[in-house]
């Protein structure tokens, strides 16, 4: 066991006669490590993108609610009448009348 540990520490397992299978294993583990690191970076990018899109959705939802509130305020009759008074228009005292159209049957 002591000999195997010294062999690993000195690196003689890489230059011995049967080192080809050791090199294959080292290359295989290296490729797996690279793939794992790339996958981890890709996952991190996706997490950041999801967080950014979530924040953007919250901002847009907030802007929508704010705009809808302003619209509801502007649609009030009191606000409309004030705006019309500024332009010189006033509310009619006579209520509107319903117009009924009688259809003529050509029979």
C-alpha positions in Angstrom: 0.0 0.0 0.0 2.9 2.3 0.8 4.4 1.6 -2.6 1.1 2.6 -4.4 0.9 5.9 -2.5 4.6 6.7 -3.4 3.8 5.7 -7.0 0.9 8.1 -7.1 2.9 11.0 -5.5 5.9 10.6 -7.7 3.8 10.1 -10.9 5.5 6.8 -11.9 2.1 5.3 -12.7 2.0 7.7 -15.7 5.3 6.6 -17.3 5.2 2.8 -16.5 4.7 0.2 -19.2 1.0 -0.2 -18.5 0.3 3.5 -18.2 -1.9 3.6 -21.3 -4.9 2.5 -19.4 -4.1 5.0 -16.6 -3.9 7.8 -19.2 -7.3 6.7 -20.7 -8.9 6.9 -17.2 -7.3 10.3 -16.5 -8.5 11.7 -19.9 -12.0 10.2 -19.3 -12.2 11.8 -15.8 -10.9 15.1 -17.2 -13.5 15.2 -19.9 -16.2 14.4 -17.4 -15.0 17.2 -15.1 -15.1 19.6 -18.0 -18.6 18.6 -19.0 -19.7 18.9 -15.4 -18.2 22.4 -15.1 -19.8 23.5 -18.3 -23.2 22.1 -17.2 -22.9 23.9 -13.9 -22.2 27.3 -15.6 -25.1 26.7 -18.0 -27.4 26.1 -15.1 -26.2 29.2 -13.3 -26.8 31.3 -16.4 -30.4 29.9 -16.6 -31.0 30.7 -12.9 -29.8 34.3 -13.3 -32.0 34.6 -16.4 -35.0 33.3 -14.6 -34.4 35.7 -11.7 -34.0 38.6 -14.1 -37.2 37.7 -16.0 -39.1 37.4 -12.7 -38.1 40.8 -11.6 -39.0 42.3 -15.0 -42.4 40.6 -14.8 -43.0 42.1 -11.4 -42.0 45.6 -12.7 -44.4 45.3 -15.7 -47.2 44.0 -13.5 -46.7 47.0 -11.1 -46.7 49.4 -14.1 -49.9 47.8 -15.4 -51.6 48.2 -12.1 -50.5 51.8 -11.7 -51.7 52.6 -15.3 -55.1 50.9 -14.6 -55.5 52.9 -11.4 -54.8 56.2 -13.3 -57.3 55.2 -16.0 -60.0 54.4 -13.3 -59.3 57.9 -11.8 -59.6 59.6 -15.2 -62.8 57.9 -16.0 -64.6 59.3 -13.0 -67.5 61.7 -13.8 -66.2 64.3 -11.5 -62.7 64.4 -13.1 -64.3 64.4 -16.6 -66.6 67.3 -15.6 -63.6 69.3 -14.2 -61.6 68.8 -17.4 -64.6 69.8 -19.6 -65.1 73.0 -17.5 -61.5 73.9 -18.2 -62.3 73.6 -22.0 -65.5 75.6 -21.6 -68.0 72.8 -21.8 -70.6 72.0 -19.2 -72.9 69.1 -18.4 -76.3 69.2 -20.1 -79.3 69.8 -17.8 -81.7 67.9 -20.2 -81.3 64.2 -19.9 -80.8 62.2 -23.1 -83.7 60.7 -25.0 -83.8 57.3 -26.4 -84.4 57.1 -30.1 -86.5 54.2 -31.3 -86.4 53.1 -34.9 -89.3 51.2 -36.2 -88.5 48.7 -38.9 -90.7 48.7 -42.0 -91.6 45.2 -43.2 -92.1 45.0 -46.9 -94.6 42.1 -47.0 
